[in-house]
Amino acid sequence: MSEELELLPGEVINLRLERVGVFYGSTCGLEPQGGHGSLLVTNYQMSFNWGGKKPVNIPHLNFTKVTKRDRATDKRSDDWDSGGSAANPLTHKMGMVHLERRDTTPMTIILFAASTLIDAVNDEFYPNPTRQNSKLFECLMSYVFPRSLTKVFAFSYRQTFEPEIDGWRVYNPDDEFARQGVTAANSGWRVSHVNHEYAACESYPRKVVVPAGIRDWEIKKALEFRANGRFPIMVWKNPRGHSAICRSAQPLPGLFRMRNKEDERLVALMRAANPSDAPLYIIDARPHTNAQANTVFRAAGYERGSYEKCEIVFLGIENIHAVRKAYVRLRELCTSAPIDDDERWLHHVQETYWLQHISKLLQGSRRIAELVMLERASVLIHCSDGWDRTPQISALAQMMVDPFYRTLRGFQVVVEKEWCSLGHKFSLRYAHGGSSDKQEAAPVMAQWCDCIWQMMRQFPTAFEINQAFLLELIEMVHVCKYGTFLFNTEGERRRAGVQKKTVSLWSGVNSNLDKFCNPHYKPYAGLIFPETSVRRLWVWEGLFFRDCSSLPPPQDVCPCVDLEQQIKSQAEQLIILAPARNLQYRCTDLEAQTQQLNKALQQVSALPSPSLGARWRSATRRSCRAPNLKVDVLK
């Protein structure tokens, strides 16, 4: 059985089950799948082998709920057969384990009277079906809901990579600061160590960029006026100019409109670091009504008139609860049975509001890109806490204006910087470590990747990454195979020794470039401004229809790029055929000359003197005599 599952380095088999049933719910109108076979449970995934078909492997952290039922304690259920002494042990149900899966239909493991279970770790055999059911349930619960993040598979994964593709070396803040010109003289910015050992703000990195004129003690005063201490910092500076993108959390003026002079001075110095006459635009990602509501319910709010030469812009992007609801609706729509009224498909998609949320993110990001590059203004971005909508629009805007972030390595850098280093609630948003708070879970990363896919569809040669890369990113943020997305902050990862004890996702990506690189990529140093209207956006088949096996897989191909490749190929063929074509022209000329000589020969033959005609014919033949050469002309 183990030969049929290629174990990952560090993956071990815990349980072996024989003669069990595994069945999946209906999806995309297909019949429920599954059958009778063998099941392996490892410390990373379940592998079900049935009917000689390709094994089905599902990582444990793709499950969101595990329940069990025993025949002995659930006798009234109609799911049990009548039983008796004449019952077939291969089909006589004795227990069930029901599992709900993320973003797809649930599955059920059925234990029969003839089922067997072996604990491969302790080398123990379980003949009793009731004990088999309990053992399977306990094992799955320990992996689906681990007691702590240090128990997930990332800390057991032992794949080794060459030093030059080590993912932990991808992002170096000092190198990124130097690339942007932060460390240059008279840049207006400096690297501050105010958050050394994460004493000032737990969710910020140790090194942050702040205006050169602000002192560290003023920063410590200013952070008291920002939610979770997330004070304004600079995250991107135009390498060829002075405009900058900054981010923070919402201020805390409260119902009484409190002020903080150090926070106001910090924001003023951010505006002054840009010599442009443009104001500093404070980009509040929330709807205006939500920002006002926070003034009452959270003693927070937004920047008002006390911030001089600043203009506030509300983007109207909804919170994680609205996004989660839209995502679930669209997933259910795409995986449900095909409806009879297909002409109302677009109406049903519109009712999910998923594309409207994507449009809002792209609109806000494009607005920021236009302000920074066209108006040459600096911006300060925040939402409520600054770790969901803020990294989404900040990273998207940076991809629009900085071509480095559209490369494979640059994309990895922007993910490390905006999501990992600057803090994001990975554990809560993606239910790591047994988190069961469904109100905190949200498809934030999937929404962000959908926005990037929309840009890739509009600019098929501008990104070095492809669709497979984005889908891998969404998958790995959930299953905890790598340490990149463990914990919520840089400080937590350092204390847990993530870089020393786990493997980076980028190591796996960089060792498999053929799978994750766009073959049509062409470096483009300019700006990209995507169309943001809902009518220009598409439902991402690769994400929302990935369970519909009856549909052909979407191809990562752009028709215009294919046409360009065909033209290039035809031009190369013409270059190869050019010598043959020239030879064909020469042969045609020789044929014409030969015809003229034959015509002259006939005229000479008609002369009255036989001797003269004979001499002329002989001289003509000698002049036209050539080697016996056969020429094949390519049509």
C-alpha positions in Angstrom: 0.0 0.0 0.0 2.8 2.5 0.8 4.3 2.0 -2.7 1.1 3.6 -4.1 1.6 6.8 -2.1 4.9 8.6 -2.7 5.6 10.0 0.8 7.0 13.4 1.2 10.3 13.9 3.2 9.2 13.7 6.8 5.8 12.2 6.0 5.0 9.0 8.0 2.0 6.6 7.8 -0.1 6.5 11.0 -3.1 4.3 10.1 -3.7 1.7 7.4 -7.3 0.7 6.7 -8.5 -2.0 4.4 -11.9 -2.8 2.9 -13.4 0.6 3.8 -15.7 2.9 1.8 -15.1 6.5 1.0 -17.8 8.6 -0.8 -17.9 12.2 -1.9 -20.9 14.4 -2.3 -22.2 15.5 -5.7 -20.5 18.5 -7.3 -21.2 20.3 -10.5 -24.1 18.1 -11.2 -21.9 14.9 -11.3 -22.9 11.7 -9.6 -21.5 11.2 -6.1 -18.0 9.6 -6.4 -16.1 7.1 -4.4 -16.2 3.4 -3.7 -14.6 0.6 -1.7 -10.8 0.4 -1.2 -7.9 1.1 1.1 -7.2 4.2 3.1 -3.9 5.6 4.4 -3.7 8.3 7.0 -0.3 10.1 7.3 0.8 13.1 9.3 0.0 15.3 6.3 -2.9 13.8 4.3 -5.4 11.0 3.7 -4.8 8.8 0.6 -7.7 6.7 -0.7 -7.1 4.0 -3.3 -10.1 2.4 -4.9 -10.9 0.4 -8.0 -7.5 0.7 -9.6 -8.0 4.4 -10.1 -5.6 7.2 -9.3 -5.4 7.6 -5.5 -7.2 10.6 -4.0 -5.0 12.6 -1.7 -6.4 15.3 0.6 -4.3 17.3 3.1 -5.8 17.2 6.6 -6.1 21.0 6.9 -8.5 21.1 4.0 -11.1 19.7 6.4 -13.1 22.0 8.5 -15.2 19.6 10.6 -15.0 16.0 11.7 -17.8 13.9 13.2 -18.3 10.2 13.9 -21.3 7.8 14.2 -21.3 4.3 15.6 -23.8 1.6 14.9 -23.8 0.7 18.6 -24.8 4.2 19.7 -26.9 5.3 16.7 -29.2 2.4 16.1 -32.2 4.4 15.0 -30.6 5.9 11.9 -31.9 4.8 8.5 -28.3 4.8 7.3 -27.6 1.4 8.8 -28.6 -1.8 7.0 -30.8 -4.4 8.7 -27.8 -6.5 9.7 -28.2 -10.0 11.3 -26.1 -13.1 11.0 -26.7 -13.3 7.3 -25.3 -9.8 6.6 -22.4 -9.5 4.2 -19.4 -8.4 6.2 -18.1 -6.5 3.2 -21.2 -4.2 3.1 -22.4 -4.4 6.7 -21.9 -0.9 8.0 -20.5 -0.6 11.5 -19.3 3.0 11.7 -18.9 6.3 9.8 -16.6 9.4 10.0 -18.0 12.4 8.3 -15.7 15.2 7.1 -16.6 18.6 5.8 -14.1 20.0 3.3 -13.1 23.6 2.6 -14.7 25.0 -0.5 -16.1 21.7 -1.8 -18.5 18.9 -0.9 -18.2 16.7 2.2 -17.0 13.2 2.3 -17.8 10.1 4.4 -15.6 7.2 5.5 -17.6 4.0 6.1 -16.2 1.2 8.2 -17.7 -2.3 7.5 -17.7 -5.5 9.5 -14.8 -6.8 7.4 -12.8 -3.6 7.7 -9.4 -3.7 9.3 -7.2 -1.0 10.9 -3.5 -1.1 11.7 -1.8 1.6 13.8 1.5 1.7 11.9 3.2 3.9 14.5 2.6 1.5 17.5 2.3 -1.6 15.3 -1.1 -2.4 16.8 -4.1 -4.2 15.1 -7.7 -3.1 15.7 -10.2 -5.9 14.9 -13.2 -4.3 16.6 -15.1 -2.0 14.2 -16.2 0.3 17.1 -12.6 0.8 18.2 -11.6 1.3 14.6 -14.1 4.1 14.2 -12.9 5.8 17.4 -9.2 5.4 16.5 -9.7 6.9 13.1 -11.8 9.8 14.5 -9.2 10.6 17.2 -6.3 10.5 14.7 -8.1 12.8 12.2 -9.1 15.2 15.0 -5.5 15.5 16.1 -4.4 16.5 12.6 -7.4 18.6 11.5 -7.4 20.6 14.8 -3.8 20.4 16.1 -3.2 21.7 19.7 -0.7 24.3 18.4 0.8 25.5 15.2 4.1 23.7 16.0 2.2 20.4 15.5 1.3 21.0 11.8 3.1 19.2 9.1 5.4 22.1 8.2 7.5 21.3 11.2 8.0 17.7 10.0 8.6 18.4 6.3 12.2 17.7 5.6 12.7 18.5 1.9 16.2 19.9 1.2 17.0 22.5 -1.5 20.1 24.1 -2.9 21.2 27.3 -1.2 20.7 29.4 -4.3 16.9 28.6 -4.3 16.4 28.8 -0.5 13.1 30.7 -0.1 14.1 32.2 3.2 16.7 34.3 1.4 14.2 35.8 -1.1 13.3 38.8 1.0 15.9 41.0 2.6 14.5 44.3 3.9 17.8 46.1 3.6 18.1 45.1 -0.1 14.6 46.2 -0.8 15.2 49.6 1.0 18.3 50.1 -1.1 16.5 49.2 -4.4 13.9 51.9 -3.7 16.5 54.5 -2.8 15.4 54.8 0.9 19.0 54.7 2.1 20.2 57.3 -0.3 21.2 60.7 1.0 18.4 63.3 1.1 15.7 60.7 0.4 13.6 62.1 3.2 13.3 58.7 4.9 15.3 56.6 7.3 15.3 53.0 8.6 14.1 53.0 12.3 14.9 50.3 14.9 12.2 51.6 17.2 10.5 48.2 16.9 13.6 46.2 17.8 12.5 42.9 19.5 8.9 43.9 18.6 8.6 46.1 21.6 6.7 49.0 20.0 4.3 47.0 17.7 4.0 43.3 17.9 2.6 42.9 14.4 5.2 45.1 12.7 8.7 43.9 11.6 11.9 44.9 13.5 13.0 47.4 10.8 10.5 50.0 9.5 10.9 53.1 7.3 9.8 56.4 8.7 10.3 60.1 7.8 13.9 61.2 8.5 12.7 64.1 10.7 10.7 62.0 13.2 12.4 60.7 16.4 11.8 57.3 17.9 10.3 58.7 21.1 7.7 60.5 19.0 6.9 57.3 17.2 6.2 55.6 20.6 3.8 58.4 21.4 2.1 58.3 17.9 1.5 54.5 18.0 -0.8 55.0 21.0 -3.2 56.8 18.7 -3.4 53.9 16.1 -5.3 50.6 16.4 -3.1 47.8 17.7 -0.1 50.3 17.7 0.2 50.0 13.9 1.6 53.5 13.3 2.2 55.0 9.8 5.2 53.6 8.0 6.5 53.8 4.4 6.3 50.5 2.4 7.2 51.6 -1.1 9.1 54.6 -2.6 9.3 55.4 -6.3 12.9 54.5 -7.2 12.9 57.3 -9.8 11.0 59.9 -7.8 9.8 61.0 -4.3 6.2 59.7 -4.2 5.6 57.0 -1.7 3.0 54.4 -0.5 2.6 54.3 3.3 0.2 52.2 5.4 -1.1 52.0 9.0 -4.2 51.1 11.0 -7.1 53.5 11.7 -6.6 56.3 14.2 -8.4 56.4 17.6 -10.1 59.7 17.9 -13.3 58.2 19.3 -16.6 59.9 19.8 -14.9 63.0 21.3 -12.5 63.5 18.4 -9.3 63.2 20.4 -6.1 64.3 18.8 -2.4 63.2 19.0 0.2 65.8 18.0 2.9 63.2 17.4 0.7 61.2 15.0 -0.2 64.5 13.2 3.5 65.4 13.0 4.4 61.9 11.7 1.8 62.2 8.9 2.9 65.8 8.1 6.5 64.6 7.7 5.4 61.9 5.3 3.8 64.6 3.2 6.9 66.8 3.4 9.2 64.0 2.3 7.7 64.4 -1.1 8.7 67.8 -2.6 5.7 67.7 -4.9 2.9 70.3 -4.4 0.3 67.5 -4.3 -1.3 66.8 -0.9 -0.9 63.6 1.0 -3.9 61.4 0.2 -5.2 59.3 3.1 -6.8 56.3 1.5 -9.4 54.7 3.8 -10.3 51.4 2.3 -13.6 51.2 4.2 -17.0 52.7 3.2 -17.6 56.1 4.8 -20.5 54.8 7.0 -18.3 52.0 8.4 -15.6 54.4 9.4 -18.2 56.6 11.1 -19.6 53.6 12.9 -16.2 52.8 14.3 -16.1 56.2 15.9 -19.0 55.1 18.1 -18.5 51.4 18.6 -14.7 51.1 18.7 -13.6 54.5 19.9 -11.8 54.7 16.6 -12.7 56.5 13.3 -10.7 58.3 10.7 -8.5 61.4 10.1 -10.4 64.6 10.2 -9.4 68.3 9.6 -6.5 68.3 12.0 -4.2 66.8 9.4 -3.0 69.7 7.3 -2.6 69.4 3.5 -4.1 66.0 3.5 -7.2 64.7 1.6 -9.1 61.6 2.7 -10.5 59.2 0.1 -12.9 56.4 1.0 -12.7 53.4 -1.3 -15.9 51.7 -0.1 -14.4 48.2 0.1 -16.5 45.9 2.2 -15.2 43.9 5.3 -14.3 40.3 5.5 -17.8 39.2 6.5 -19.3 40.5 3.2 -16.4 39.0 1.2 -16.8 35.6 2.9 -20.6 35.6 2.2 -20.0 36.4 -1.5 -17.3 33.8 -1.9 -19.5 31.0 -0.4 -22.4 32.0 -2.7 -20.3 31.9 -5.8 -18.7 28.6 -4.8 -22.1 27.0 -4.2 -23.3 28.4 -7.5 -20.3 27.0 -9.5 -20.4 23.6 -7.8 -24.2 23.1 -7.9 -25.9 21.1 -10.6 -26.4 22.9 -13.9 -29.6 24.9 -13.9 -32.2 24.8 -16.6 -32.3 28.5 -17.1 -28.7 29.1 -18.2 -29.7 32.4 -19.7 -29.9 33.7 -16.1 -26.4 32.5 -15.3 -24.9 36.1 -15.3 -27.8 37.2 -13.1 -27.0 34.6 -10.6 -23.3 35.5 -10.7 -24.2 39.1 -10.2 -26.3 38.3 -7.1 -23.3 36.8 -5.4 -21.5 40.2 -5.5 -18.1 38.5 -5.7 -17.1 40.3 -8.9 -18.3 43.6 -7.4 -15.9 43.1 -4.5 -13.1 42.3 -7.0 -14.0 45.4 -8.9 -13.8 47.6 -5.8 -10.3 46.3 -4.9 -9.0 46.9 -8.5 -10.6 50.4 -8.6 -9.0 51.4 -5.3 -5.6 50.0 -6.3 -5.7 51.7 -9.6 -6.7 55.0 -7.9 -3.6 54.7 -5.7 -1.3 53.9 -8.7 -2.6 56.9 -10.6 -2.1 59.3 -7.6 1.4 58.0 -7.0 2.7 57.9 -10.6 0.6 60.5 -12.5 -0.1 63.1 -9.8 3.2 62.2 -8.1 1.6 62.4 -4.7 2.2 60.2 -1.6 -0.5 58.1 -0.1 -1.3 56.7 3.4 -3.4 53.5 3.2 -5.4 52.0 6.1 -8.7 50.1 6.8 -9.7 49.2 10.3 -6.7 47.2 11.6 -4.5 47.4 8.5 -4.0 43.7 7.9 -6.7 42.6 5.4 -7.8 45.2 2.9 -4.7 47.3 3.4 -2.2 44.7 2.2 -4.5 43.8 -0.7 -4.7 47.2 -2.3 -1.2 48.2 -1.3 0.4 45.1 -3.0 -1.9 45.5 -6.0 -1.0 49.1 -6.5 2.7 48.3 -6.2 2.4 45.7 -8.9 0.8 48.2 -11.2 3.6 50.8 -10.8 6.7 48.7 -10.2 7.5 46.0 -12.8 9.9 44.3 -10.4 6.9 43.0 -8.4 5.5 41.4 -11.6 8.5 39.1 -11.9 8.7 35.7 -10.1 11.1 36.9 -7.5 9.5 40.3 -7.1 6.1 38.7 -6.5 7.7 36.6 -3.7 9.2 39.8 -2.2 5.9 41.7 -2.2 4.1 38.7 -0.5 6.8 38.5 2.1 6.8 42.2 2.7 3.1 43.1 2.6 1.6 39.9 4.0 4.1 38.2 6.2 6.4 40.9 7.5 3.8 43.6 8.1 1.4 41.2 9.7 -1.7 39.3 8.6 -4.0 37.0 10.7 -3.2 33.8 8.8 -4.1 31.6 11.8 -7.6 33.1 12.1 -8.4 33.8 8.4 -7.5 30.2 7.3 -8.2 28.3 10.5 -4.7 27.2 11.3 -3.9 25.4 14.6 -7.5 24.3 15.3 -9.0 27.8 15.1 -12.8 27.2 14.8 -14.0 30.8 14.9 -15.9 30.9 11.6 -16.6 34.7 12.0 -12.8 35.4 11.7 -12.3 33.1 8.7 -12.3 34.8 5.3 -10.9 34.1 1.8 -8.7 37.2 1.8 -5.8 35.6 0.0 -8.1 34.1 -2.6 -9.7 37.4 -3.3 -6.3 39.1 -3.7 -5.2 36.3 -6.1 -8.4 36.7 -8.1 -7.6 40.4 -8.6 -4.1 39.4 -9.9 -5.6 36.8 -12.2 -7.9 39.5 -13.6 -4.8 41.6 -14.4 -3.0 38.7 -15.9 -5.9 38.0 -18.2 -5.8 41.6 -19.4 -2.0 41.8 -19.6 -1.0 38.2 -20.5 2.7 38.9 -21.0 3.3 41.4 -18.2 3.5 38.8 -15.3 6.2 36.2 -15.0 3.9 34.0 -12.8 1.0 31.9 -14.1 -2.3 30.7 -12.9 -0.8 27.5 -11.4 1.3 29.7 -9.2 -1.7 31.6 -7.8 -3.7 28.4 -7.2 -0.7 26.9 -5.4 -0.5 30.0 -3.2 -4.1 29.7 -2.2 -3.7 26.0 -1.5 -0.5 26.3 0.6 -1.9 29.1 2.7 -4.4 26.6 4.1 -2.7 23.3 4.3 0.5 24.4 6.2 2.9 22.3 4.2 5.4 25.2 4.3 6.3 27.6 7.1 5.8 30.8 5.0 2.3 31.5 6.2 2.4 30.1 9.7 1.5 32.4 12.7 0.3 36.0 12.3 3.4 38.1 12.7 7.1 38.2 12.0 7.8 38.2 15.7 5.8 35.0 16.3 7.6 33.2 13.5 11.0 34.2 14.9 10.1 33.0 18.4 8.9 29.7 17.0 12.1 29.2 14.9 10.1 28.9 11.7 13.0 29.7 9.3 15.2 27.1 11.0 12.6 24.3 11.5 10.5 24.6 8.3 10.8 25.0 4.5 9.8 28.1 2.6 7.1 27.9 0.0 9.4 29.8 -2.4 11.9 27.0 -2.2 9.4 24.7 -3.7 8.3 27.2 -6.3 11.9 28.1 -7.3 12.8 24.5 -7.8 9.8 24.0 -10.2 10.0 26.9 -12.5 8.5 25.1 -15.5 5.3 24.7 -13.6 4.9 28.2 -12.2 6.4 30.5 -14.8 4.5 32.2 -17.6 6.0 31.0 -21.0 4.6 34.2 -22.7 6.3 36.6 -20.2 8.0 39.6 -21.7 9.6 42.2 -19.4 7.7 45.4 -19.5 9.0 48.4 -17.6 5.9 50.6 -17.9 2.8 51.0 -15.8 -0.3 48.8 -16.1 -3.7 50.2 -15.4 -6.3 47.3 -15.6 -9.9 47.8 -16.5 -11.9 47.7 -13.3 -15.5 47.6 -14.5 -17.5 44.5 -13.5 -18.4 44.0 -17.2 -14.7 43.5 -17.9 -14.2 40.9 -15.2 -14.5 37.1 -15.5 -15.3 34.3 -13.1 -12.0 32.6 -12.4 -12.6 29.0 -13.7 -9.4 27.7 -12.2 -10.5 28.6 -8.7 -14.3 28.2 -8.7 -14.6 25.2 -11.1 -11.6 23.2 -10.1 -13.8 20.4 -8.7 -15.8 20.0 -12.0 -13.9 17.1 -13.5 -16.4 16.8 -16.3 -15.2 20.2 -17.7 -11.9 20.5 -19.6 -9.2 22.2 -17.5 -8.8 25.9 -18.4 -5.8 26.6 -20.5 -3.3 29.2 -19.6 -3.1 30.5 -23.2 -3.7 33.9 -24.7 -5.0 33.8 -28.4 -3.2 36.9 -29.4 0.1 35.5 -28.0 -0.5 32.3 -29.9 -1.0 34.2 -33.1 2.2 36.1 -32.5 4.1 32.8 -32.0 2.6 31.4 -35.3 3.7 34.5 -37.2 7.2 34.2 -35.7 7.4 30.5 -36.6 6.3 31.2 -40.2 8.9 33.9 -40.5 11.6 31.5 -39.4 10.4 29.0 -42.0 10.6 31.6 -44.7 14.2 32.4 -43.7 15.1 28.7 -44.0 13.4 28.3 -47.4 14.9 31.5 -48.8 17.9 29.8 -50.4 15.7 27.1 -52.0 13.4 29.9 -53.4 16.4 31.7 -54.9 17.5 28.4 -56.5 14.0 28.0 -57.9 14.2 31.5 -59.6 17.6 30.6 -61.1 16.2 27.4 -62.5 13.3 29.3 -64.1 15.8 31.7 -65.8 17.8 28.7 -67.1 14.7 27.1 -68.5 13.9 30.4 -70.4 17.4 30.6 -71.8 17.2 27.0 -72.9 14.0 27.6 -74.7 15.5 30.6 -76.5 18.5 28.5 -77.6 16.3 25.7 -78.8 14.3 28.1 -80.8 17.5 29.6 -82.4 18.8 26.0 -83.1 15.6 25.2 -85.0 16.1 28.4 -87.1 19.7 27.4 -87.9 18.6 23.9 -88.8 16.4 25.4 -91.4 19.3 27.1 -93.2 20.1 25.9 -96.8 23.7 24.9 -96.0 23.7 21.5 -94.2 27.3 21.8 -93.1 26.7 25.2 -91.6 23.7 24.0 -89.7 25.5 21.0 -88.4 28.5 23.1 -87.2 26.1 25.5 -85.5 24.2 22.7 -83.7 27.5 21.1 -82.5 28.8 24.4 -81.1 25.5 25.1 -79.4 25.4 21.6 -77.7 29.0 22.0 -76.4 28.2 25.4 -74.9 25.0 24.1 -73.2 26.6 20.9 -71.9 26.6 20.8 -68.0 27.0 18.1 -65.3 24.0 15.8 -64.8 22.5 17.7 -61.8 19.0 17.0 -60.5 17.4 19.9 -58.5 14.3 19.4 -56.2 12.6 22.7 -55.7 10.6 23.2 -52.4 7.1 24.5 -53.1 
